[in-house]
Amino acid sequence: MSKIKVLHLVKSLGRGGAEMLLQETLKVHNQDQFEFHYIYFLPWKNQMVEGIQQAGGKVLNFSASNNLVIILQIPKIIKYIRANKIDLLHCHLPWAGIAGRIIHKLIGIPTVYTEHNLQERYHFITGIINKITFNWQTQVISVSAEVATSIQKQISPKIPVATIMNGVNTEHFKRNELFRANKRKELGIGADEILIGNIAVFRFQKRLKEWIDIFKDISNEYPKVKACIVGDGILKEEIMTHLKTSGMEGRIIFPGLQTEVIPWLSAMDIFMMTSSFEGLPIALLEAMSLECAIVTTAAGGINELIRDGKDGFIKPVNDWTALKEPLKLLIEQPQLISKFGTHARKRVQESFSIKSMVDQIEKIYLDIFKLKTK
């Protein structure tokens, strides 16, 4: 039998969670059975392109400067689907999903959409269009039970919704002691100093200003604790202004966007997230796989990932200042950092492996393809 051709449609291939998953799942997919194509729209967000190509994917950019232009690219996408005999369309992120549903409506190609977000968090206009078009597809994959509940509550879909939790490639994402030593030396962090870190796209839901405020209080009490936030995004200027006005300029390392995150995660001791909402964040799974001790708010699917006091520490979303309590515990008893880091890795190995995730996705592809060819 010839390979089943899958086209992934995604707004960007920058260093976001959904985009990172496309690269990592491709490494695990059965490429003897499937052939993977990728179309993205924002040409300046291309950090995952090289990795996907090296893993065997075929990547094209159909340049679009805004959401309207993404929709205007539909005829070009249909032409590509027909020319390359694509069997199935898999869409990620709202406007790529909307474009995919219109394509499904026009030419009938089986279409899958992965939902990473709560429906309540959509922009008003995006939410309306999303709701109108939601049933113009074959299958939806939600990344957490909370996301699935939100879909049922807000949309009452007439199509199947399967929950497949995000996973991480624990064989690839392993702590590297050489990377750790080199990165900490480069950053000027001593062996007896604790590095608190985060990897994030600079969006409002990440609440990085609150992250800075927490670290400010912690560093005033524990001067040897250091901090690092890896990433970039539309709120960078606002965050840098807050950094300056809070008196923290020069006290938190901001290395910008990094395609290779293993050296940075290896250097970190504690991974802290202050998010107001999430699906199931890939950066958190990666940090757990690299044995960082986890301190986080209970945003979205994090509730389904972290068992408080066992795999890490988790606090209510609206009580983000309470994150200081477990931070102090870990700083004052640094032997607990290693303990909770070990537990975090064990948790993802046992319940959030990328192999399990890919197996479930491939089953959906095969089930849809069998229906198509009947």
N, C-alpha and C positions, 0 to 999 in steps of 0.2 A: 504494500500500500504506500502511496506517496505521502509525503509529510503534510500534516495539517498546518496551514499557514495562518499565523495569528498576527494581527496588526495592533500594536499598542498606540493609543492616541492620548497625548498628555500635553498640557500647556507649556511646560518647560522641562528641561533636563538639568536643572540646577541642583544644588546640594540640599534638597528638601527630603523629607521622609519618604513620601510616595515615590519620588524619583530615584532615591537610593535603593529602594526595594526592587525597582525594575532591573537595576544592574545586578543586585545580589541574587534575585530569583533566577535570572538567566543562567548564572553559573551552575545552578542545581537542576534546571529544567532538563527533560529528556529531549535533547536536540536530534536524536535519531528519529523521533516521532513527530516533533514540532519544529517549525521554522518561524523565527520571530523577526518582525519588522517594527520600527518605531518612527512615528512622526511627532515632532514637537514644534511649537510655534514661536517662542521667544528666543531669538538667536543669541542673545547675550547671556542666557542662562543655559550653558552647555557643558557644565563640569562633568556630567555623567556620560557624555557622548563617547569619549575614548574608551572608557571602561566597558560600555555596552558593546562597542565594536570589537574590542579585544576578546570579549566573551562569546562572540559569534552572532551578534545582532546586526541588522541592517538599519541604519539610522538616516533619516532625512529631516531637514528643517524646511517647513513651509512658513516663512516669515510672516508674523502678524504682530502689529504693535499694540493692539487692544482686542477686547472680547468680540467686538463687532467684526473685525477683520478675520478672526478665527472662524466665525460663521460664514464669511464670504469665501473662505478657502474650501468649503464643502465640495464644490464641483471638482476641484483639483484632487481632493482626497478620494472621491469616487472614481476618478480616472485612474488613480494609483491602485485602488482596490481591484479594479477590473483588469488592469494591465498585468498585475502580479498574481492574479487569481487567489486573492486573500479569502480564507474560509470563515474567519471570525474576527470581530472587532472587540478590543478590550480597552475601555476608556478610564481615565483617571483625572480627578479634579473637575470642578463644576462645569466650566465652559467647554472643555474637551468632551465631557459627558453629554452636554447639550448638543454639541455638533454631532457626536456619534449617534444620538437618538434620532436626529433629523435624517442622517444617512440611513439608519435602519428603516425609518419610515419611507424613504424614497426608493431604496433598492432591496430591502428585505434581508440584508446580511445579518446573521446572528450577532447580537451585541451584548457584551457584559460590561457592567460599570462597577468599579470598586469605590464604595463610599467611606471616606475617612472622617467625615465631620458630622456633627449633629445638625439636623435640619433647622433647628432654632437659631443656629449661628450664621446662617446664610445672610448675605446682604439682601435687603428687601426685594429688589428687582430680580436678582439671581434666584432667590427663593421661589418667587412666583413662576418664573420660566422653568425652573427645576421641577416644580410640582406639576405644571401643565404637561411637561414632556416625559415625566418619570416612567410611565407605562409604555413608552415607545422603545422598549428594549427587551431583551430575552431574559436576563438574569441580573440580579444585583448581589454583590458581595459586600457585607459590612465587616469592618475590622474589629468590632467589639459588640458585646451584647447591648451596651448602652446606645450605640449607633443604630443597631437593629430596632430597638424599642422606639427610638426617635422617628425612624422611618415609618413604623407601623402607626404611631400616634399622629404624625403630621400628614401622612400621605395615604394610608390604608392601601398599599399597592396591590395590584391585580396580577403581579408577576412574582416569581420566587425570589426570596431574600435569604441568602445563606450567610451565616457568620463564620468567617475564617480569620482567626487572630493573626496579626502580623508576627513574623518570625525573624530570627537572626541566624546567620551562618556562624555558629560557634567555633567551627574549625578555622575559619578565617579571622574572626574577631577574637583573638587571644592576646592577653597581656604579653608584651615583649620587653624584657628587662633591659636590653640594650637600647631600644627606643626610649624607654623611660629614663635611663641614665643620661643619654645624650640630650634629650629634650629638656630635662630639668637643669642640666649644666648650661644649655643655651639660654634658658630663662633666668638663670641665676638663683635657682631654688635649692636650698641646702637639704641634706639627707634627713635632718630633723625637722624640716618644715612641712606643713600640710598644704596641699594644693586643692582648693575647691574649684570645680569647673562646670561648664555647661557648653553644649553645642546646640545652636539654635539659628533658625531664620529669624531675623529681627522683625517680628510681627507683634501686634498689640497683645495677642492672647498669651504670648510667652512671658509677659510682665517682667521684662528685664530691668526696668527702673526699680521695681520692688526687689528684684534679685540684688541689685546694687545696694539698696538700702539695708537689706539683711546683712550683706557682707560688711557694710560700713560698721554696723553695730558689733559684729563678731570681731572684726579686725581691731577695733578700738580696745576690746577686751583681751584679744589674743594677737599681739603684733606679729608673731611669726607665721601666722596663717596667710597664705597667698591666694590669689584668684585669677581665673582665666575664663573668658567667654569667647568661644570660637564661632564665627559666623558673620553674616552681613544681612542687609535687607532694607526695606523701604523706611524703617524707623531709625536708621543709623544716626542721622543728624540729631533727632530728638533725644536718643539715648546718650549720645556724646555730650549734648548740652546738659542733661541731667547729671551725668558723670562729673562734669566740671562744677556745676552749681552745688553739688553735694560734697565737694571737696575730695572726691575720689580719683581725680585725674592722675594717672601715673601709678595708681595703686592696684589697678585691675588690668591684666594683660588682654588686649584685643588684637589678635593676630589676623583678623579678617577671615574670609572664606578659605577653607582648606579642603581640597579634594581627598587627601589621605588623612584620615582622622585617627588611625590606630596609634601613631606616636603621641598624639595629644591626650587621648584617653589613657594610654599607658602611663603618662606622666601624672595624671590626676589621681588623687586619693579618694575624694568625695565628689559625687556628681549631684548637683542640686538643680531642681526644676521648680519654678514658681507659677506654672501655667494656670490660666483661668479655665481653659478648656482644651481638650485634645481628642484624637481618635485613640490610637495606640502608638505612641511616639517611637520611631525607629532609633533615634539617638539614645533614648533611655535603654532600649534593648541592647544596643551596642555597648553602652557603658556598663551594663550588668554583665555582659559577656566578657568584658575586659576587667572584671573584678573590682569595679569602683563601688564603694559604699554609697547607697542611694538615700537621698533626702528629697522628698517631693510632695507637691500638693496632689490631692486625690482627683485629678482632672480626667474625665472620660474613662477610657479603658485602663488607665493606670490602676484603678480600683480592682480590676480583674488580674492584674499582673503582680502587684506588690502586696504581700501579706505583712501588715505592720508589725514591726518588731522581730520579723523572721527573715524576710528577703531584703529589708530596708526599712525606712521610716516614712510614713505617709500622714499628711495632715489635711484637714478640710480646706477646700479651695478658698473659702472666704476668711480663713484664719492663717494666712500665709506667714504672718509674723511668728507663728508657733514653730516654724521650721528651725528657729534658733535653738530650741530645746535639744533636738537630736544632734544638731551641729556641735553644741557645747559638749554633749556626752561623748561624741567621737573624738573631739579635740582633746578633751581631758583624759580619755582612755583610748589612746591611739591603737592599742592592740585590737580594739573592736572594729577598726576599719578593715583589717585583714579578714576578720571573722565574717562581717557582713558582706564583704566583697566576694568571699568564697560562696556564701549562701546565695548571693545574687546570680552568680554564674551557674550554679547548680539549678536554680529556678528556671532560667531560660533553656538550659540543656534539656531539662526534663519535660517542659511544657510549652516552650515557644521556639522550637527548632524550625528553621527555614525549610527543611526537608518535608516536615509534616504539612506546612503551609502550601508548598508547591504541589505535593501529592493531591491535596484537596482541590486546588485550582485546576490541575490537569484533569481530574475526574469531571469537573464541571465542563471543561472544554470538550472532553470525549462524549459526555452525555448529550451536549448540545449538537455536536457534529453528527452523532448517530441519528438524532431526530431530523437533522437537515438532510441526510442522505437516504432516509427511508423512502 
